[in-house]
C-alpha cells in the first residue's frame, strides 16, 4: 500500500516537472530570458556610473571637503552620459535583443534583417509631440520632431517586449512567403539580393505598426502611454507588490527544488517588472531625487531571494558549519562555501541535496519571505536607503548591500540580521534532514 502511494507520488511529481520544463522551454520565455541576460551588463555599467556620482562626486558626500563642488558637478556629466547611453535607451536595446533572439530561436537565417524591421516598428509607437519644461522655465512647452529619453528608457520596456515579439513573428512569416519576394537573380551581390527579397515584408511590418500608431494618435493618445497605463503599470503593481513578489520568488524556489532553475519560468515574468523599478530608482538617484521603489532587481539580490545564492543557502551552509556534526554535510559545506559567497549555490542544491528532499525543500521555498520582509521593513522605515545601483549577481553579501544602496553601511547590518535569522530558520529542518540521511545510510549498509 505504501509502495503504491510512493509510486503515485513520484508519477505526479514527474508530470509536474515535465510540465514545468515544457513551460520553461516556451520560445517567448526563452527569448525574454536571453534578451535580458544579454543587456544586463549595460545596466551594471550605468549602476557603476550612478555609484560614482552618488558617492565619490556628490558635493554633499564623502569627498565634499576634498574636491570642489564645481569640479564634482562637471565630472558628474561623465556619469550622466553613460546613463543616457545605457539606462535611458533601454527600450531600443531591448527590442533589438528580442528581435535577434526570437529570430535565432525560430531558426531564421537572417536575424539582422529582423532587427532592421523591429527598431523602426518600435519607433513608430513614439508620440509625435512631447511636453517638456525648458531649463529655468516654469511653463511646459510642446516640442515636435524629438525623441525623449523618457519614452525609450524604462517607460518603453513593455512596448519593446510587445513590439519585439509581434513584429518579429510577423516579419518572419511574411519573408517565408514566396509571393512577397523580389528575386533579382544570381547576378547581384548576395546582400543586395537578400535586401530585395525582404523589402516587401519590411515595408508591410513598419507600415502596419505606423498605421496602428496613427489611429491611436487620432484619439489624442499614443501607444506608449496606453501600454504603460493598461499593461505595464497593472502588471508592475501586482508583481512588485510585497505579496506578488513573494509569491513569484517562492514559486521560483519551489520549481528549483524539483531541479528546474527559477530563471527558466518565473525569471522572464519577474525580471522585466523589477528592471523597470530599478531603472526608475537609478534615474531618480542620477537626478538627486528619492528613489520611488523598495522592491527592484537590486533588492532582489541584496535582501530577497538571491542573497548568498537562491534561497539564501549561505545561511544553510553556516548552520551546518556551526551546528552540525554530520560529516557528509560538513564536508560538502566546506566545498560549497567558496562558490556560495559569490551566490553560486548549485553544489549545495544538488549535492546536499535540496532538490527532491522534503525536509530541505520547505525552508528553501519559504526563506525569501524572511529576507524580503526584513529588507522591506528596514527600507520602508528609513533605516536603510533604497537600492539604487545595479550590481553583478555574483557580488558577495555585505558588499552587495553597500554597493546597491550607493554606500549605505547600514545595509550591511540588515543583511547580517537576515543571515542570522535564516541560520536559525534552516536549523530545525537541517536536523530532520540529517536524521533522514543517517537512516538512509544505515539501510544501505
VOGU-3710 file (C-alpha; in Angstrom, 3 decimals, decimal comma):
1> xxxxxxxxxx> 0,000/0,000/0,000  2,800/2,403/0,941  4,691/1,396/-2,193  1,650/2,257/-4,351  1,354/5,663/-2,706  5,046/6,284/-3,277  4,760/5,369/-6,955  1,719/7,607/-7,432  3,517/10,482/-5,700  6,594/10,013/-7,892
11> xxxxxxxxxx> 4,444/9,834/-11,035  2,643/13,043/-10,063  5,950/14,758/-9,340  7,305/13,570/-12,688  4,329/15,076/-14,525  4,802/18,362/-12,651  8,487/18,506/-13,571  7,755/17,649/-17,214  5,074/20,350/-17,443  7,349/22,944/-15,860
21> xxxxxxxxxx> 10,145/22,039/-18,265  7,824/22,451/-21,246  6,720/25,857/-19,972  10,333/26,876/-19,386  11,272/25,918/-22,942  8,463/28,026/-24,403  10,044/30,095/-27,139  8,903/33,527/-25,898  10,117/32,893/-22,351  13,475/31,724/-23,683
31> xxxxxxxxxx> 13,680/34,814/-25,871  12,979/37,199/-22,999  15,400/35,363/-20,708  18,222/35,530/-23,272  17,488/39,165/-24,112  17,578/40,437/-20,522  20,709/38,414/-19,779  22,464/39,952/-22,786  21,708/43,596/-21,984  22,300/43,314/-18,221
41> xxxxxxxxxx> 25,999/44,403/-18,411  24,845/47,796/-19,691  22,706/48,294/-16,584  25,637/47,296/-14,396  27,747/49,938/-16,170  25,015/52,515/-15,542  24,924/51,418/-11,907  28,668/51,971/-11,566  28,295/55,462/-13,044  25,483/56,295/-10,609
51> xxxxxxxxxx> 27,505/54,867/-7,705  30,479/57,086/-8,570  28,245/60,140/-8,991  26,387/59,453/-5,723  29,345/58,512/-3,534  32,530/59,998/-4,974  31,269/63,051/-6,904  28,354/64,133/-4,717  29,217/67,590/-3,307  27,424/66,751/-0,057
61> xxxxxxxxxx> 29,001/63,274/0,147  32,188/61,789/1,497  34,632/63,844/-0,571  32,792/67,159/-0,376  35,589/68,757/1,673  38,346/67,499/-0,617  37,099/68,177/-4,148  35,493/71,473/-5,138  31,764/71,489/-5,902  32,323/72,821/-9,419
71> xxxxxxxxxx> 34,765/70,034/-10,260  32,397/67,400/-8,917  29,431/68,764/-10,848  31,456/68,900/-14,057  32,700/65,322/-13,732  29,220/64,058/-12,896  28,352/64,744/-16,535  30,572/61,800/-17,496  28,360/59,506/-15,451  25,241/61,166/-16,867
81> xxxxxxxxxx> 26,452/60,489/-20,403  26,919/56,805/-19,531  23,439/56,696/-18,025  21,880/58,255/-21,119  23,657/55,834/-23,449  22,687/52,715/-21,473  19,850/53,023/-18,976  17,893/55,690/-20,818  17,730/53,781/-24,118  16,572/50,509/-22,565
91> xxxxxxxxxx> 13,594/50,218/-24,919  15,694/50,384/-28,095  18,358/47,998/-26,780  15,727/45,535/-25,593  13,711/45,499/-28,822  16,924/44,757/-30,751  17,803/41,874/-28,418  14,280/40,424/-28,517  14,108/40,574/-32,313  17,510/38,927/-32,650
101> xxxxxxxxxx> 16,981/36,122/-30,136  13,448/35,319/-31,282  14,769/35,033/-34,834  17,544/32,717/-33,601  15,075/30,630/-31,616  12,880/30,377/-34,726  15,995/29,285/-36,636  15,543/32,181/-39,038  18,579/32,604/-41,282  18,724/36,428/-41,248
111> xxxxxxxxxx> 18,453/37,739/-37,661  19,962/41,112/-38,574  17,127/41,614/-41,067  14,679/41,187/-38,196  16,495/43,877/-36,212  16,204/46,276/-39,167  12,423/45,693/-39,074  11,678/45,807/-35,354  13,554/49,010/-34,488  11,534/51,225/-36,876
121> xxxxxxxxxx> 8,361/49,386/-35,794  9,162/50,283/-32,186  9,910/53,905/-33,048  6,544/54,301/-34,803  4,912/53,930/-31,379  6,566/57,083/-30,027  4,426/60,227/-29,727  4,852/62,897/-32,412  4,766/65,660/-29,805  6,343/65,633/-26,351
131> xxxxxxxxxx> 5,763/68,031/-23,494  8,776/69,288/-21,580  9,779/72,152/-19,339  12,876/74,101/-20,515  15,704/74,786/-18,094  14,943/77,722/-15,771  11,354/77,892/-17,081  8,129/77,307/-15,185  5,767/76,550/-18,067  5,893/73,344/-20,092
141> xxxxxxxxxx> 6,033/73,557/-23,884  5,308/71,050/-26,635  8,118/70,050/-28,988  7,860/68,241/-32,309  10,482/66,080/-34,034  12,451/64,871/-30,985  12,773/61,563/-29,168  12,516/61,678/-25,394  14,705/59,505/-23,200  11,609/59,072/-21,066
151> xxxxxxxxxx> 9,837/57,158/-23,858  12,720/54,925/-24,952  14,011/54,186/-21,447  12,207/52,363/-18,636  8,827/53,526/-19,894  9,463/51,744/-23,185  10,285/48,310/-21,773  6,874/46,718/-22,245  6,381/48,436/-25,587  9,716/46,919/-26,616
161> xxxxxxxxxx> 8,615/43,457/-25,463  5,299/43,646/-27,317  6,834/45,128/-30,475  9,820/42,795/-30,440  7,663/39,676/-30,252  4,845/40,753/-32,598  6,954/42,481/-35,256  9,461/39,636/-35,376  6,789/36,971/-35,757  5,028/38,955/-38,485
171> xxxxxxxxxx> 8,256/39,716/-40,342  9,441/36,080/-40,301  6,079/34,800/-41,538  5,953/37,342/-44,359  9,529/36,702/-45,515  8,773/32,993/-45,819  6,030/33,738/-48,349  7,377/33,272/-51,888  4,744/35,667/-53,247  6,327/38,582/-51,347
181> xxxxxxxxxx> 9,882/38,012/-52,557  11,596/40,064/-55,274  14,185/37,835/-56,878  16,876/39,720/-58,834  18,731/36,564/-59,802  22,258/35,424/-59,074  23,957/38,305/-60,878  23,600/40,759/-57,978  25,632/40,691/-54,754  24,101/38,414/-52,036
191> xxxxxxxxxx> 23,457/41,308/-49,643  21,554/43,223/-52,316  19,539/40,168/-53,326  18,608/39,383/-49,735  17,602/43,010/-49,188  15,151/42,942/-52,106  13,851/39,525/-51,010  12,775/41,008/-47,685  11,835/44,504/-48,866  8,067/43,956/-49,102
201> xxxxxxxxxx> 7,785/42,227/-45,682  9,847/45,025/-44,120  7,610/47,693/-45,651  4,450/45,867/-44,519  5,624/45,437/-40,920  6,705/49,048/-40,396  3,680/50,430/-42,240  1,237/48,362/-40,156  2,783/49,485/-36,868  2,855/53,079/-38,088
211> xxxxxxxxxx> -0,821/52,892/-39,134  -1,827/51,471/-35,745  0,129/54,252/-34,021  -1,508/56,835/-36,304  -5,009/55,615/-35,400  -4,203/55,826/-31,697  -2,807/59,339/-32,060  -6,023/60,448/-33,776  -7,728/59,872/-30,419  -5,276/62,205/-28,686
221> xxxxxxxxxx> -3,249/59,378/-27,115  -0,102/57,494/-28,010  0,803/53,821/-27,898  3,480/54,301/-25,242  1,034/55,913/-22,820  -1,628/53,252/-23,453  0,816/50,351/-22,927  2,118/51,980/-19,763  -1,359/52,681/-18,389  -3,111/49,412/-19,195
231> xxxxxxxxxx> -0,323/46,807/-19,299  2,919/47,892/-17,665  1,608/49,616/-14,557  -1,047/46,980/-13,596  1,487/44,150/-14,021  4,147/46,037/-12,105  1,703/46,946/-9,366  0,943/43,273/-8,772  4,328/41,698/-9,477  6,411/44,119/-7,421
241> xxxxxxxxxx> 3,989/44,443/-4,523  5,222/42,679/-1,412  2,677/39,844/-1,729  3,046/39,446/-5,507  6,830/39,470/-5,328  6,918/36,872/-2,560  4,536/34,617/-4,476  6,726/34,683/-7,588  10,041/34,127/-5,796  8,662/31,337/-3,610
251> xxxxxxxxxx> 7,186/29,713/-6,712  10,581/30,002/-8,398  12,286/28,319/-5,440  9,667/25,562/-5,478  10,480/24,874/-9,116  14,207/24,897/-8,320  13,624/22,312/-5,586  12,427/19,994/-8,367  15,528/20,671/-10,432  14,142/23,475/-12,642
261> xxxxxxxxxx> 16,058/26,728/-12,295  13,804/29,588/-11,223  15,122/31,804/-14,010  13,550/29,483/-16,574  9,900/30,243/-15,744  9,479/32,992/-13,135  12,544/34,950/-14,309  11,060/36,176/-17,623  7,907/37,222/-15,738  9,538/38,941/-12,775
271> xxxxxxxxxx> 12,736/40,356/-14,285  11,105/42,996/-16,554  8,987/44,269/-13,658  11,960/44,503/-11,311  14,101/46,073/-14,006  11,608/48,894/-14,651  11,560/49,676/-10,917  15,349/49,509/-10,803  15,773/51,826/-13,755  13,389/54,376/-12,265
281> xxxxxxxxxx> 15,333/54,253/-8,991  18,585/54,764/-10,892  17,082/57,682/-12,802  15,963/59,243/-9,519  19,393/58,752/-7,955  21,082/60,288/-11,006  18,784/63,304/-10,656  19,440/63,600/-6,911  15,867/62,587/-6,019  14,475/59,998/-3,607
291> xxxxxxxxxx> 14,156/56,512/-5,104  10,445/55,633/-5,523  10,586/51,813/-5,312  11,628/49,478/-2,496  11,376/46,229/-4,466  13,571/46,161/-7,574  16,220/43,975/-9,175  18,960/45,042/-6,744  16,649/44,475/-3,754  16,036/41,003/-5,209
301> xxxxxxxxxx> 19,777/40,315/-4,943  20,534/42,140/-1,725  17,674/41,105/0,583  15,241/38,949/-1,381  15,658/35,573/-2,977  19,261/35,674/-4,224  21,482/36,846/-1,347  24,027/34,097/-0,785  22,518/32,106/-3,639  18,921/31,196/-4,433
311> xxxxxxxxxx> 17,115/30,520/-1,160  19,950/32,295/0,712  21,669/28,926/1,123  24,736/30,637/2,543  22,737/30,651/5,787  22,225/26,885/5,451  25,963/26,358/4,968  26,720/28,446/8,050  24,126/26,471/10,037  25,884/23,245/9,036
321> xxxxxxxxxx> 29,369/24,527/9,835  28,308/25,915/13,217  25,784/23,373/14,494  26,057/20,145/12,502  28,262/17,188/13,384  27,232/15,097/10,390  30,461/14,650/8,444  28,933/14,278/4,981  27,116/17,595/5,325  30,135/19,362/6,807
331> xxxxxxxxxx> 32,465/18,181/4,026  30,005/19,317/1,368  29,544/22,690/3,081  33,291/23,329/3,157  33,451/22,688/-0,582  30,356/24,793/-1,273  31,203/27,816/0,893  33,568/29,422/-1,633  31,127/29,429/-4,565  28,230/30,322/-2,251
341> xxxxxxxxxx> 29,964/33,526/-1,161  29,589/34,602/-4,790  25,944/33,445/-4,891  26,701/30,218/-6,794  24,887/27,516/-4,870  24,308/24,616/-7,274  26,812/22,440/-5,303  24,680/22,580/-2,157  21,341/22,447/-4,009  22,230/19,296/-5,930
351> xxxxxxxxxx> 24,888/17,922/-3,584  23,273/18,068/-0,143  20,752/17,752/-1,817  17,913/20,225/-1,521  16,188/19,019/-4,686  13,608/16,301/-4,003  14,499/16,438/-0,290  11,282/17,404/1,517  12,854/18,488/4,849  15,063/20,975/2,969
361> xxxxxxxxxx> 12,518/21,998/0,324  10,302/23,642/2,952  12,840/26,211/4,255  14,310/26,659/0,779  10,906/27,704/-0,604  9,939/29,879/2,373  13,312/31,543/3,079  12,708/34,506/0,703  9,825/35,608/2,932  12,155/36,264/5,874
371> xxxxxxxxxx> 14,809/38,167/3,932  12,303/40,148/1,902  10,168/41,220/4,849  13,179/42,307/6,926  14,712/44,221/3,991  11,370/45,747/3,037  10,554/46,950/6,554  14,069/48,312/7,092  13,840/50,297/3,844  10,262/51,460/4,410
381> xxxxxxxxxx> 11,153/52,651/7,913  14,094/54,651/6,582  16,670/52,605/8,487  18,450/51,885/5,209  18,439/53,679/1,875  16,603/52,101/-1,087  18,625/50,144/-3,638  19,605/52,470/-6,484  22,603/50,746/-8,117  22,525/47,665/-10,347
391> xxxxxxxxxx> 25,184/45,190/-9,231  26,544/41,948/-10,740  24,668/38,898/-9,419  27,959/37,404/-8,180  28,580/40,277/-5,741  29,066/38,749/-2,245  26,711/39,564/0,647  27,580/42,700/2,658  29,472/44,172/-0,301  26,300/43,839/-2,391
401> xxxxxxxxxx> 24,223/45,754/0,153  26,815/48,507/0,488  27,134/48,993/-3,278  23,438/48,641/-4,182  22,437/51,353/-1,699  25,150/53,701/-3,016  27,364/53,305/0,020  24,904/52,972/2,905  26,788/50,925/5,524  23,537/50,153/7,366
411> xxxxxxxxxx> 22,632/47,740/4,544  25,426/45,503/5,838  23,704/45,359/9,228  20,367/44,459/7,633  21,971/41,685/5,587  23,707/40,330/8,686  20,381/40,253/10,562  18,771/38,384/7,665  21,553/35,789/7,535  21,391/35,160/11,295
421> xxxxxxxxxx> 17,607/34,813/11,157  17,859/32,373/8,255  20,523/30,287/10,009  18,065/29,564/12,817  15,203/29,140/10,335  17,105/26,444/8,428  18,399/24,727/11,594  15,386/22,556/12,638  14,851/21,371/9,065  18,567/20,626/8,806
431> xxxxxxxxxx> 18,369/18,379/11,875  15,451/16,463/10,349  17,328/16,095/7,070  20,360/14,762/8,929  18,255/12,069/10,611  16,777/11,037/7,276  20,231/10,919/5,692  21,673/8,864/8,556  18,768/6,428/8,428  19,119/6,029/4,669
441> xxxxx> 22,859/5,441/5,018  22,303/2,772/7,666  19,739/0,967/5,497  22,180/0,949/2,602  24,776/-0,924/4,661
//
